[in-house]
Amino acid sequence: MKRKIVTVLVIVICFLLQCTVFHALAFGSIRPNLLIIATSAFGFMRGKKTGMLVGFLSGIMADVFWGSSLGLYALIYTLIGYLNGCFRRLFFDDDIKLPLALIAASEMIYGTFIYFCIFMLQGEFNFLFYLAHIILPELIYTILVTLVLYQVILHINRGLETEEQRSASKFV
């Protein structure tokens, strides 16, 4: 139960930071996607099911506050959570290369999906312009923020796992 509450709190805090602090720290309307970082991190740390749940909750929040139609962001984030959950067996706490690569790939998937589902359907067919001016700058900014935020999420996950192992050993 504690893990669920902490997970929801992490999602809400990331959402609030993305809407407030990083909205003010935007570079040319480019902001890091903290919800992608949280969804990806919980996916490869905890598995497909948790990744999908975190992705769905993040996506629903994005849909309600930013989306024009309910469900598009929920679908994207749920898919990203599932895909990151597929890498759970390859994840090691002390190696940051895999998390950075997965979060970068998740950001690329997110940006490309948004382009095809929103911008291309509105008649914007210049993908290379969108890639150079929106997707790649957001990816770089997200990776820079990942270096800090990932460490916080990793610390929270380690603490929860330690507590779960302690409480499980009491019953054995």
N, C-alpha and C positions, 0 to 999 in steps of 0.2 A: 504494500500500500504506500509506503514511504517513497519507493522508487517512482511510482506513478505521479505522486504529488510533486516530487522534485522535477520530473520530466516536464510536466505541464508548466511549472514555474520557469524552467529554462526556456521553453517555447515562448511564453508570455514576455519574459525579460528580453529575449532576442528580438521579438516583434516590436516591443516598446523602444528598444535602443535603435532599431532600424528606422522607426517612424520619427523619432525625436532627435537623438544625438547625431546619428549619421545622416539624417536629413539636413542638419545644419553643417555637417562636414562634407557635403557633396562637392565633388570637383566637376564642374560643367554638367550638372544634373546626373552625375554618375555616383551611385552609392553602393556599398558592399551589400551582399545578400546574406544577412545573418541567418535567415531561416534555412537557406541551402546548407550553411555550415552545420547548423544544429541537426537538420534532417540527415545529412550525410554521416555526421559523427555518430549519432545514435544508431544509424543503419549498420555501419561496419563494426561498431563496438558491441551492439546487442543483437543484431540479426535482422532478418527480413521482416518479421512481424512487428518488431518495435520500430524499425525504420519506416514501415508503411504507416503505422499509427502516428508517429511524429510527423511524417510527411502530410498525412491527411489533415491533422489538426493545424499544422502550419498553413497548408493550402486553403483550408476553410477560413482561417483568419484573414489571409490575403484576399480571398474572394469577397468576403464581407466588406472589407475596408477599402480595397483597391480595384477589385474586378468589376467588369461590366456584366458578366454572367456568372452565376453561381456554379462552381464545379470545375472550371478550367484549371485554376491554380491547384485545387485539391488533387486533380488528376496528375498534374505534372509533379508535384511534390511527393505524392504517393508512389509514383513510378520511380522517382529518384531515391526514395527511401528503400524501396524493394531492391533496386539495382545495387545500392551500396551494401545492403544486407547480404548480398551474394558473396561479398568479400570478407565476411566475418572470420573465416578460417585462416585467411592470410594476414589478419590484423595482429600486430604486436604493439604493446603500449609504448615501448621505447623507440620505435622507428617512426619518424614523421614523414618519410617519403611517400608511403602509401596513402595516408590521409590527405596530404597535399595534392597528390595526383587524382585521387577520387573526388575531392572537392572541386578541383579545377575541371575535371570531366563533367561533374554534375552541373557546374555553372555553364559550361558549353552546351550541354543538353538543354538546360533551362532556357538559355538565350536563343538557341536555335528553334526550340519548340514555340517560344513566345513569338519569334519572328514569323514562323509559318502559320500559327493560329490567329495572330492578331494583325500584324503589319502586312503580310502578303495578301491576306483576305481583304484588306482595305485598299489594295492596289499599289502598295509599296514593293516594287520588284528589285530594288537595288540591294541585294543581300550583302555584297562586299562593303558597301558604305555602312550598313547596319553592323556588320561584323567589326569593322575598323573603329567605328565611333561609339558603339554601345557595348557589344558583347566582350571584346577584348579588354577595354578599359575597366569594365565592371569585374571581369575575371581577375585582373591584376589587383584591383582594390580589394576584392574578396579574399584573395590569397594572402595579401598583407595582413588583413584583419584576422584571418585564420590562424596565423602564427601565434596570436595572443588568445583568441577565443577558444581555439581547440585545446590549448593547455588547461583552460578553466574547466571545460566540459570533461576532459580526461581526468582531472583531479576529482571532480564530482563523481564520475563513474567509478574511479578507484575507491573512493570513500564508501560509496554505496555497496560495492562488491565486498569490501572488507567487512562491513557491518552485516551483510547477508551471510557471509561465511561464518562469522562469529555466532550469529543467531542460529544458523543451521547446525553448528557443532554442539550447541547446548541440547539439542533434541536427539542427538545420536548416542 
